[in-house]
Amino acid sequence: APAWLLHAVWRSRTGRTALLVLAALVLAALVAPLVPADRDALHLERGNQPPSLQHPCGTDWGGRDTLLRILHGGRVSLAVAAVSTALAVVLGTRLGAGAGVAGGKADAVIRAVVDVALCIPTFFVLLLLGAWWGGRFATLCLVIGLTSWMPVARLVRSATRSLRQRTFVEA
């Protein structure tokens, strides 16, 4: 990210809090593989224990450490979020910039596609496509990315249209 953007976010209290929480989540996800315990080993004698010093979040029915499983699950969640967001930003930016620069019929078609896609309930599309294609990593990233590019396209289109009308661009 550009330095000016990080500086602007860091100046606001909410932005600073969000960056610190995100950094803590990423750090926890990166540290998870360094923990020597086996997250999948069953210990039925320790099942459903409350939080303790040895297991800060307790154990599940199979005696597995809940905190360790959360940390490893966070790795997958952060990876899906990063890849699907990157896909949505790339797709939305390309379509929005194309619509903003081209204008005319291309702009009208892309705008209509965005408006129709925004009317469809995303949750049900995610469920349908996830059930149809399966719940693999690539499928999740693709489905989430393909159902979340529309707001990016709208924003980029409007910014591009605004910049097109500025005098330094016309010159």
Secondary structure, 3 states (H helix, E strand, C coil): CCHHHHHHHHHCHHHHHHHHHHHHHHHHHHHHHHCCCCCCCCCHHHCCCCCCCCCCCCECCCCCEHHHHHHHHHHHHHHHHHHHHHHHHHHHHHHHHHHHHHCHHHHHHHHHHHHHHHHCCHHHHHHHHHHHHCCCHHHHHHHHHHCCCHHHHHHHHHHHHHHHCCHHHHC
